Amino acid sequence: MAGHSKWANIQHRKGRQDEKRQKIWTRVVREIMVAARTGGGDSSANPRLRLAIEKAKASNMPIDTVKRNIDKATGNLEGVHYEEIRYEGYGIGGAAIIVDTMTDNKLRTVAEVRHAFSKYGGNMGTEGSVAFQFKHCGQMIFAPGTDEDKLMEAALDAGCEDIITGDDGAIEVLTAYADLERVNHALEAAGFKAAIAEVTMRADNAIEMQGDDAAKMQKLLDVLEDLDDVQNVFHNAVL
């Protein structure tokens, strides 16, 4: 099936992450703490915590740091209490944006997110204003040049929900969010390593942007992603 290419967006995001390793660690620590607090500190019984630990390993976080923050979240050590809050809004040309945060100060976070929207051409929305345009799912993206037929066969055998080939050859495999870990491990066992494997909010419909609009939208997204309390930014813009 045809689909918009996300490869350029992925490369942009990975490049920014490589430049800001410490910020990535901060986000991973918060995800570990919230996952452990809500689902327990036993990773074998907590899929969200397992995914967070995998992110920590991918970012070369020391295992002692991982364990210490699990202990904080489960009450074995004193730690900060983080709360998950989602904000929704509109970017350039009415593009839909979801901003997921983890914060210990809601007033600070909402002020920073609202300021970013208003300063860079967006508008803060109300709860539910754009979330209906997204699907909560597992997403794996494979680089252009991946053998499409073999990947499709392996993904279908593993129980994926959909396979979408981008305009530039990147391949997107979608699963139910609870099945991401299982399907990803099955594909790795079959010899396919995803560039991105994560639980995401995937837009149902895309808005293509070019020129000034694309540049303005990218700036808004970058500013939102740079906020200290922001964990993830999802949107339906193709830049």
Backbone as CSV, one residue per row, in Angstrom:
resi,resn,N_x,N_y,N_z,CA_x,CA_y,CA_z,C_x,C_y,C_z
1,MET,0.836,-1.193,0.000,0.000,0.000,0.000,0.878,1.253,0.000
2,ALA,0.437,2.254,-0.692,1.217,3.488,-0.777,1.032,4.303,0.488
3,GLY,2.028,5.130,0.798,1.923,5.997,1.962,2.941,7.106,1.879
4,HIS,2.722,8.150,2.658,3.671,9.261,2.677,4.988,8.811,3.291
5,SER,6.068,9.341,2.779,7.372,9.010,3.335,7.594,9.745,4.648
6,LYS,8.099,9.032,5.632,8.422,9.644,6.917,9.922,9.626,7.165
7,TRP,10.689,9.168,6.186,12.112,8.966,6.414,12.847,10.268,6.714
8,ALA,12.532,11.320,5.976,13.191,12.602,6.226,12.877,13.103,7.633
9,ASN,11.618,12.953,8.059,11.247,13.375,9.405,11.996,12.567,10.460
10,ILE,12.153,11.267,10.203,12.863,10.409,11.146,14.323,10.837,11.255
11,GLN,14.952,11.073,10.119,16.360,11.467,10.128,16.543,12.800,10.847
12,HIS,15.613,13.721,10.636,15.678,15.015,11.320,15.589,14.820,12.826
13,ARG,14.636,13.986,13.259,14.437,13.767,14.680,15.635,13.068,15.301
14,LYS,16.176,12.045,14.623,17.317,11.318,15.166,18.540,12.217,15.251
15,GLY,18.702,13.102,14.265,19.821,14.033,14.307,19.730,14.971,15.489
16,ARG,18.545,15.459,15.765,18.354,16.351,16.912,18.575,15.591,18.215
17,GLN,18.160,14.343,18.260,18.367,13.553,19.471,19.839,13.307,19.729
18,ASP,20.595,13.035,18.660,22.024,12.807,18.816,22.718,14.050,19.359
19,GLU,22.199,15.227,19.006,22.783,16.470,19.475,22.435,16.739,20.942
20,LYS,21.403,16.105,21.452,20.896,16.428,22.783,20.762,15.158,23.614
21,ARG,21.862,14.444,23.774,21.841,13.172,24.477,21.349,13.310,25.911
22,GLN,21.779,14.364,26.597,21.369,14.523,27.985,19.869,14.707,28.107
23,LYS,19.273,15.440,27.171,17.823,15.631,27.205,17.108,14.306,26.953
24,ILE,17.659,13.473,26.088,17.077,12.155,25.845,17.099,11.342,27.129
25,TRP,18.198,11.393,27.870,18.273,10.663,29.137,17.208,11.149,30.110
26,THR,17.003,12.456,30.161,15.990,13.010,31.062,14.610,12.465,30.717
27,ARG,14.291,12.415,29.442,12.992,11.906,29.015,12.845,10.422,29.299
28,VAL,13.912,9.675,29.072,13.859,8.239,29.328,13.685,7.969,30.817
29,VAL,14.388,8.727,31.652,14.256,8.563,33.104,12.811,8.798,33.536
30,ARG,12.194,9.832,33.008,10.802,10.115,33.373,9.885,8.986,32.912
31,GLU,10.115,8.478,31.721,9.291,7.384,31.219,9.471,6.136,32.085
32,ILE,10.698,5.854,32.483,10.951,4.714,33.370,10.201,4.887,34.683
33,MET,10.264,6.078,35.255,9.641,6.309,36.554,8.119,6.198,36.487
34,VAL,7.528,6.774,35.452,6.069,6.697,35.331,5.630,5.267,35.031
35,ALA,6.370,4.584,34.167,6.030,3.199,33.838,6.126,2.309,35.067
36,ALA,7.170,2.500,35.871,7.346,1.676,37.069,6.305,2.003,38.127
37,ARG,5.978,3.288,38.250,4.987,3.682,39.259,3.598,3.165,38.916
38,THR,3.246,3.189,37.626,1.896,2.788,37.238,1.747,1.291,37.030
39,GLY,2.846,0.619,36.647,2.741,-0.804,36.328,3.624,-1.716,37.146
40,GLY,4.377,-1.136,38.108,5.245,-1.944,38.940,6.666,-2.009,38.413
41,GLY,7.587,-2.345,39.314,9.004,-2.326,38.964,9.533,-3.600,38.340
42,ASP,8.679,-4.612,38.171,9.090,-5.869,37.542,8.895,-5.760,36.038
43,SER,9.976,-5.616,35.298,9.864,-5.395,33.852,9.270,-6.594,33.130
44,SER,9.406,-7.798,33.697,8.857,-8.980,33.035,7.329,-8.958,33.013
45,ALA,6.732,-8.198,33.927,5.275,-8.105,33.993,4.765,-6.726,33.597
46,ASN,5.656,-5.866,33.083,5.294,-4.489,32.768,5.837,-4.124,31.381
47,PRO,5.030,-4.313,30.326,5.517,-4.044,28.957,5.990,-2.610,28.752
48,ARG,5.294,-1.662,29.351,5.711,-0.266,29.170,7.094,-0.039,29.776
49,LEU,7.347,-0.642,30.914,8.662,-0.499,31.531,9.734,-1.174,30.679
50,ARG,9.413,-2.319,30.086,10.390,-2.987,29.216,10.775,-2.093,28.045
51,LEU,9.777,-1.450,27.437,10.074,-0.545,26.320,10.933,0.631,26.778
52,ALA,10.639,1.150,27.972,11.422,2.269,28.494,12.863,1.843,28.760
53,ILE,13.042,0.636,29.277,14.396,0.137,29.532,15.145,-0.064,28.214
54,GLU,14.442,-0.521,27.176,15.074,-0.666,25.863,15.523,0.689,25.322
55,LYS,14.702,1.720,25.536,15.102,3.075,25.127,16.345,3.506,25.895
56,ALA,16.385,3.174,27.182,17.542,3.532,27.993,18.807,2.855,27.469
57,LYS,18.695,1.578,27.132,19.851,0.855,26.590,20.291,1.463,25.261
58,ALA,19.312,1.826,24.414,19.635,2.398,23.102,20.355,3.738,23.236
59,SER,20.092,4.453,24.330,20.745,5.743,24.547,21.992,5.615,25.418
60,ASN,22.412,4.365,25.666,23.634,4.081,26.444,23.552,4.566,27.892
61,MET,22.360,4.530,28.458,22.202,4.894,29.866,22.738,3.770,30.753
62,PRO,23.528,4.090,31.771,24.052,3.052,32.668,22.923,2.287,33.363
63,ILE,23.100,0.995,33.530,22.061,0.165,34.137,21.787,0.589,35.578
64,ASP,22.812,1.108,36.278,22.603,1.580,37.649,21.636,2.755,37.685
65,THR,21.702,3.605,36.669,20.779,4.736,36.587,19.358,4.250,36.365
66,VAL,19.212,3.248,35.507,17.893,2.667,35.257,17.312,2.102,36.551
67,LYS,18.099,1.271,37.250,17.618,0.627,38.469,17.286,1.658,39.541
68,ARG,18.124,2.680,39.675,17.892,3.694,40.710,16.563,4.407,40.493
69,ASN,16.246,4.685,39.243,14.997,5.399,38.971,13.772,4.496,39.073
70,ILE,13.940,3.211,38.818,12.846,2.275,39.088,12.580,2.227,40.591
71,ASP,13.645,2.203,41.381,13.500,2.177,42.838,12.829,3.446,43.351
72,LYS,13.179,4.580,42.762,12.529,5.827,43.155,11.030,5.770,42.881
73,ALA,10.684,5.277,41.712,9.280,5.261,41.304,8.447,4.293,42.133
74,THR,9.068,3.220,42.593,8.317,2.206,43.331,8.406,2.397,44.843
75,GLY,9.015,3.509,45.270,9.008,3.849,46.684,10.207,3.365,47.466
76,ASN,11.144,2.685,46.810,12.327,2.203,47.516,13.348,3.306,47.758
77,LEU,13.258,4.375,46.956,14.101,5.546,47.144,13.231,6.793,46.997
78,GLU,13.652,7.867,47.661,12.903,9.119,47.544,13.126,9.714,46.154
79,GLY,12.055,10.149,45.508,12.193,10.709,44.167,11.098,11.709,43.856
80,VAL,11.205,12.342,42.687,10.226,13.321,42.231,9.010,12.592,41.661
81,HIS,7.840,13.141,41.892,6.607,12.559,41.347,6.250,13.272,40.046
82,TYR,6.238,12.517,38.948,5.886,13.090,37.659,4.467,12.695,37.268
83,GLU,3.776,13.632,36.653,2.411,13.410,36.191,2.376,13.519,34.670
84,GLU,1.634,12.609,34.021,1.486,12.665,32.571,0.332,13.599,32.203
85,ILE,0.599,14.537,31.311,-0.441,15.461,30.838,-0.306,15.612,29.333
86,ARG,-1.422,15.526,28.641,-1.440,15.680,27.188,-2.081,17.013,26.812
87,TYR,-1.434,17.719,25.876,-1.979,18.961,25.337,-2.216,18.780,23.843
88,GLU,-3.227,19.466,23.336,-3.572,19.354,21.921,-3.679,20.748,21.322
89,GLY,-3.408,20.829,20.025,-3.482,22.129,19.390,-3.314,22.037,17.890
90,TYR,-3.189,23.214,17.285,-3.096,23.328,15.836,-1.823,24.078,15.463
91,GLY,-1.186,23.603,14.398,0.004,24.261,13.903,-0.299,25.071,12.661
92,ILE,0.696,25.247,11.819,0.557,26.023,10.589,-0.463,25.327,9.679
93,GLY,-1.351,26.121,9.101,-2.347,25.575,8.182,-3.349,24.642,8.820
94,GLY,-3.501,24.723,10.138,-4.461,23.871,10.824,-3.989,22.463,11.080
95,ALA,-2.691,22.192,10.901,-2.161,20.857,11.176,-2.389,20.491,12.634
96,ALA,-2.706,19.231,12.880,-3.007,18.766,14.233,-1.721,18.393,14.967
97,ILE,-1.653,18.773,16.244,-0.472,18.496,17.061,-0.916,17.976,18.431
98,ILE,-0.262,16.911,18.874,-0.435,16.389,20.229,0.906,16.507,20.941
99,VAL,0.885,17.038,22.162,2.098,17.209,22.953,1.940,16.425,24.250
100,ASP,2.724,15.372,24.418,2.699,14.579,25.640,3.809,15.038,26.567
101,THR,3.455,15.310,27.815,4.419,15.816,28.779,4.440,14.947,30.030
102,MET,5.527,15.029,30.771,5.628,14.502,32.127,6.196,15.625,32.977
103,THR,5.492,15.985,34.031,5.877,17.179,34.766,5.641,17.033,36.260
104,ASP,6.417,17.784,37.024,6.184,17.910,38.455,5.614,19.285,38.789
105,ASN,5.258,20.046,37.732,4.698,21.388,37.928,3.774,21.711,36.754
106,LYS,2.481,21.426,36.907,1.532,21.587,35.802,1.423,23.033,35.334
107,LEU,1.473,23.970,36.247,1.329,25.379,35.875,2.477,25.821,34.973
108,ARG,3.687,25.408,35.318,4.842,25.753,34.482,4.705,25.145,33.088
109,THR,4.317,23.872,33.047,4.278,23.161,31.775,3.236,23.728,30.830
110,VAL,2.027,23.956,31.322,0.975,24.476,30.440,1.332,25.868,29.943
111,ALA,1.978,26.669,30.771,2.381,28.015,30.344,3.417,27.943,29.229
112,GLU,4.372,27.027,29.363,5.420,26.902,28.351,4.855,26.376,27.034
113,VAL,3.972,25.383,27.104,3.390,24.833,25.885,2.515,25.877,25.190
114,ARG,1.686,26.578,25.962,0.818,27.603,25.375,1.646,28.711,24.717
115,HIS,2.728,29.109,25.377,3.586,30.163,24.837,4.210,29.729,23.515
116,ALA,4.660,28.470,23.446,5.269,27.975,22.208,4.271,27.982,21.065
117,PHE,3.060,27.512,21.328,2.028,27.532,20.285,1.780,28.952,19.798
118,SER,1.563,29.872,20.715,1.160,31.231,20.322,2.295,31.999,19.652
119,LYS,3.539,31.785,20.095,4.669,32.542,19.548,5.053,32.081,18.150
120,TYR,4.834,30.793,17.862,5.329,30.246,16.600,4.216,29.834,15.634
121,GLY,3.085,30.516,15.728,2.073,30.404,14.693,1.020,29.337,14.891
122,GLY,0.976,28.734,16.084,-0.034,27.720,16.348,-1.116,28.217,17.282
123,ASN,-2.011,27.314,17.625,-3.071,27.636,18.572,-3.281,26.453,19.504
124,MET,-3.308,26.731,20.795,-3.567,25.695,21.784,-5.042,25.315,21.713
125,GLY,-5.328,24.025,21.703,-6.704,23.565,21.661,-7.152,23.010,22.996
126,THR,-8.371,22.527,23.039,-8.913,21.919,24.241,-8.712,20.404,24.183
127,GLU,-8.926,19.745,25.293,-8.781,18.292,25.351,-9.733,17.621,24.362
128,GLY,-9.190,16.761,23.516,-9.999,16.064,22.528,-10.174,16.785,21.211
129,SER,-9.581,17.966,21.092,-9.807,18.770,19.887,-9.150,18.174,18.645
130,VAL,-8.047,17.453,18.811,-7.389,16.841,17.650,-7.091,15.355,17.841
131,ALA,-7.182,14.844,19.064,-6.783,13.459,19.332,-7.580,12.445,18.523
132,PHE,-8.813,12.793,18.155,-9.642,11.875,17.376,-9.065,11.624,15.980
133,GLN,-8.117,12.458,15.555,-7.498,12.295,14.244,-6.286,11.359,14.279
134,PHE,-6.008,10.770,15.453,-4.834,9.925,15.623,-5.243,8.563,16.166
135,LYS,-4.402,7.562,15.890,-4.616,6.218,16.408,-3.457,5.828,17.311
136,HIS,-3.775,5.343,18.505,-2.765,4.855,19.432,-2.339,3.462,18.975
137,CYS,-1.098,3.298,18.568,-0.673,2.030,17.979,0.827,1.830,18.133
138,GLY,1.279,0.642,17.793,2.700,0.369,17.704,3.177,0.637,16.283
139,GLN,4.350,1.221,16.165,4.866,1.613,14.848,6.333,1.216,14.722
140,MET,6.667,0.527,13.649,8.050,0.218,13.311,8.316,0.739,11.906
141,ILE,9.421,1.420,11.719,9.762,1.968,10.416,11.123,1.423,9.990
142,PHE,11.170,0.891,8.771,12.372,0.264,8.237,12.916,1.102,7.084
143,ALA,14.217,1.153,6.983,14.891,2.033,6.036,14.587,1.667,4.587
144,PRO,14.624,2.666,3.696,14.519,2.373,2.267,15.562,1.341,1.863
145,GLY,15.176,0.426,0.993,16.076,-0.643,0.581,15.800,-1.958,1.274
146,THR,14.972,-1.936,2.322,14.583,-3.179,2.995,13.770,-4.037,2.026
147,ASP,14.007,-5.329,2.031,13.277,-6.245,1.152,11.804,-6.257,1.552
148,GLU,10.984,-5.607,0.733,9.577,-5.422,1.081,8.814,-6.737,1.166
149,ASP,9.018,-7.616,0.220,8.277,-8.875,0.198,8.593,-9.738,1.416
150,LYS,9.884,-9.850,1.741,10.274,-10.675,2.876,9.815,-10.054,4.196
151,LEU,9.922,-8.718,4.301,9.454,-8.045,5.512,7.947,-8.211,5.664
152,MET,7.212,-8.069,4.572,5.766,-8.215,4.627,5.375,-9.618,5.095
153,GLU,6.064,-10.620,4.556,5.764,-11.999,4.948,6.020,-12.208,6.441
154,ALA,7.169,-11.704,6.912,7.512,-11.865,8.330,6.557,-11.084,9.225
155,ALA,6.176,-9.871,8.786,5.292,-9.040,9.599,3.896,-9.634,9.700
156,LEU,3.400,-10.147,8.592,2.077,-10.780,8.614,2.094,-12.031,9.485
157,ASP,3.160,-12.813,9.389,3.284,-14.001,10.236,3.322,-13.624,11.718
158,ALA,3.895,-12.443,12.010,4.023,-11.997,13.403,2.734,-11.383,13.935
159,GLY,1.770,-11.119,13.034,0.490,-10.590,13.485,0.360,-9.085,13.445
160,CYS,1.037,-8.433,12.501,0.908,-6.983,12.383,-0.483,-6.614,11.863
161,GLU,-0.854,-5.340,12.010,-2.162,-4.875,11.550,-2.112,-4.287,10.149
162,ASP,-0.979,-3.672,9.789,-0.898,-3.015,8.482,0.558,-2.818,8.101
163,ILE,0.802,-2.745,6.792,2.132,-2.489,6.245,1.990,-1.412,5.184
164,ILE,2.769,-0.346,5.309,2.642,0.798,4.401,4.018,1.152,3.854
165,THR,4.121,1.217,2.542,5.383,1.587,1.900,5.355,3.063,1.529
166,GLY,6.358,3.797,1.990,6.431,5.229,1.704,6.888,5.505,0.291
167,ASP,6.747,6.750,-0.120,7.105,7.157,-1.472,8.586,6.927,-1.774
168,ASP,9.438,6.967,-0.743,10.872,6.788,-0.970,11.350,5.391,-0.613
169,GLY,10.439,4.474,-0.339,10.815,3.097,-0.074,10.885,2.709,1.389
170,ALA,10.779,3.672,2.305,10.719,3.325,3.725,9.433,2.537,3.979
171,ILE,9.503,1.553,4.868,8.360,0.676,5.111,7.917,0.821,6.560
172,GLU,6.628,1.033,6.748,6.036,1.222,8.063,5.180,0.002,8.404
173,VAL,5.464,-0.588,9.550,4.685,-1.736,10.034,3.926,-1.289,11.277
174,LEU,2.599,-1.495,11.261,1.750,-1.062,12.365,1.185,-2.260,13.109
175,THR,1.089,-2.104,14.431,0.524,-3.153,15.279,-0.415,-2.509,16.297
176,ALA,-1.207,-3.346,16.975,-1.866,-2.871,18.181,-0.773,-2.459,19.158
177,TYR,-1.007,-1.406,19.939,0.077,-0.891,20.784,0.585,-1.949,21.770
178,ALA,-0.294,-2.834,22.220,0.121,-3.871,23.164,0.961,-4.953,22.504
179,ASP,0.943,-5.032,21.170,1.668,-6.076,20.442,3.018,-5.618,19.915
180,LEU,3.372,-4.361,20.116,4.595,-3.828,19.511,5.817,-4.644,19.892
181,GLU,6.017,-4.881,21.162,7.218,-5.570,21.617,7.308,-6.970,21.006
182,ARG,6.211,-7.694,21.021,6.212,-9.061,20.493,6.518,-9.086,18.996
183,VAL,5.854,-8.212,18.225,6.062,-8.182,16.782,7.472,-7.713,16.453
184,ASN,7.957,-6.709,17.166,9.308,-6.205,16.908,10.351,-7.291,17.152
185,HIS,10.190,-8.046,18.229,11.141,-9.124,18.507,11.071,-10.208,17.434
186,ALA,9.868,-10.493,16.945,9.712,-11.495,15.886,10.412,-11.041,14.606
187,LEU,10.290,-9.753,14.282,10.937,-9.240,13.075,12.456,-9.201,13.236
188,GLU,12.927,-8.879,14.430,14.377,-8.912,14.662,14.912,-10.333,14.504
189,ALA,14.138,-11.296,14.998,14.548,-12.697,14.857,14.586,-13.124,13.396
190,ALA,13.752,-12.468,12.572,13.721,-12.767,11.140,14.771,-11.968,10.364
191,GLY,15.552,-11.145,11.055,16.629,-10.403,10.417,16.308,-8.975,10.040
192,PHE,15.214,-8.422,10.569,14.820,-7.052,10.231,14.931,-6.160,11.460
193,LYS,15.759,-5.137,11.381,15.970,-4.203,12.481,15.325,-2.862,12.141
194,ALA,14.350,-2.458,12.934,13.641,-1.207,12.673,14.484,-0.005,13.073
195,ALA,14.414,1.068,12.273,15.060,2.322,12.641,14.310,2.978,13.792
196,ILE,13.009,2.807,13.803,12.146,3.309,14.867,11.203,2.179,15.259
197,ALA,11.064,1.933,16.559,10.080,0.973,17.058,9.522,1.558,18.335
198,GLU,8.290,2.038,18.291,7.742,2.753,19.432,6.220,2.723,19.424
199,VAL,5.656,2.938,20.594,4.222,3.181,20.706,4.001,4.650,20.365
200,THR,3.053,4.932,19.498,2.897,6.281,18.992,1.433,6.660,18.836
201,MET,1.205,7.913,18.549,-0.094,8.405,18.109,0.066,8.710,16.622
202,ARG,-0.507,7.869,15.770,-0.313,7.987,14.326,-1.493,8.700,13.689
203,ALA,-1.209,9.724,12.921,-2.273,10.504,12.295,-3.005,9.697,11.236
204,ASP,-4.333,9.821,11.198,-5.133,9.129,10.186,-4.947,9.745,8.809
205,ASN,-4.804,11.063,8.765,-4.643,11.774,7.490,-3.505,12.769,7.602
206,ALA,-2.762,12.921,6.517,-1.595,13.795,6.518,-1.880,15.100,5.782
207,ILE,-1.186,16.155,6.219,-1.229,17.448,5.545,0.169,17.734,5.002
208,GLU,0.300,17.832,3.689,1.602,18.089,3.084,1.904,19.586,3.102
209,MET,3.141,19.913,3.464,3.564,21.307,3.531,4.861,21.494,2.785
210,GLN,5.017,22.672,2.212,6.233,23.018,1.496,6.604,24.464,1.786
211,GLY,7.817,24.823,1.445,8.251,26.209,1.522,8.165,26.801,2.916
212,ASP,7.660,28.044,2.988,7.604,28.769,4.253,6.733,28.062,5.289
213,ASP,5.620,27.505,4.831,4.747,26.815,5.779,5.460,25.637,6.425
214,ALA,6.199,24.868,5.622,6.939,23.732,6.160,8.001,24.193,7.148
215,ALA,8.707,25.270,6.815,9.755,25.783,7.703,9.166,26.284,9.017
216,LYS,8.036,26.974,8.936,7.392,27.485,10.155,6.870,26.340,11.021
217,MET,6.300,25.331,10.373,5.788,24.193,11.118,6.929,23.442,11.801
218,GLN,8.040,23.247,11.083,9.185,22.562,11.679,9.719,23.338,12.875
219,LYS,9.747,24.654,12.771,10.219,25.484,13.889,9.316,25.309,15.102
220,LEU,8.000,25.329,14.895,7.064,25.132,16.001,7.272,23.771,16.657
221,LEU,7.413,22.735,15.839,7.619,21.387,16.376,8.930,21.295,17.152
222,ASP,9.985,21.905,16.609,11.282,21.866,17.286,11.217,22.574,18.640
223,VAL,10.541,23.707,18.684,10.426,24.452,19.942,9.653,23.645,20.971
224,LEU,8.562,23.026,20.548,7.783,22.191,21.465,8.621,21.021,21.985
225,GLU,9.339,20.356,21.084,10.151,19.204,21.485,11.280,19.598,22.432
226,ASP,11.735,20.854,22.346,12.839,21.310,23.187,12.402,21.686,24.603
227,LEU,11.110,21.794,24.850,10.651,22.130,26.197,11.024,21.006,27.168
228,ASP,11.476,21.377,28.334,12.013,20.407,29.282,11.012,19.322,29.666
229,ASP,9.740,19.669,29.758,8.742,18.719,30.251,8.101,17.885,29.142
230,VAL,8.462,18.143,27.902,7.836,17.444,26.778,8.530,16.109,26.532
231,GLN,7.716,15.047,26.442,8.219,13.716,26.150,8.128,13.397,24.657
232,ASN,6.970,13.696,24.054,6.747,13.395,22.651,5.849,14.444,22.013
233,VAL,6.087,14.676,20.728,5.219,15.553,19.927,4.772,14.752,18.720
234,PHE,3.458,14.615,18.541,2.881,13.911,17.398,2.143,14.925,16.534
235,HIS,2.163,14.719,15.221,1.499,15.677,14.334,1.144,14.978,13.023
236,ASN,0.361,15.671,12.205,-0.043,15.080,10.926,0.516,15.831,9.732
237,ALA,1.605,16.569,9.951,2.246,17.313,8.867,3.304,16.460,8.179
238,VAL,3.359,16.532,6.863,4.430,15.927,6.068,5.307,17.061,5.590
239,LEU,6.542,17.119,6.082,7.409,18.272,5.829,8.537,17.926,4.860
